[in-house]
């Protein structure tokens, strides 16, 4: 669960779904069980919204 908060604060995850996907890619198991509950989901959602950094737009040739 600590890693989920780190990801949410990092600015790389826009949504809680992004956090869960990142955890899955890092090899964490039973993510749904660990991040279940409205309090945790709400806290992660707020952190994602506060810290989200949009990737720079790439110029197309």
Phi, psi and omega in degrees: 000326179300320180296325179299317178293321178299316180295318180297324181278344187289338183090359182267348181246125182275329183225169175297326176299322176296320178298313181298319179296317179297318178297318179297317179295332179278357176097008178286140180247161178057041181298316182303318181292318184288327184255027181274135175128142185293328181293313180294312180300317180295317180295317179294318179300315181297316179297318179299314181295321182288330189250355184302129176241114180296135178296148180297143180284140179263139179277129179270138181291000000 
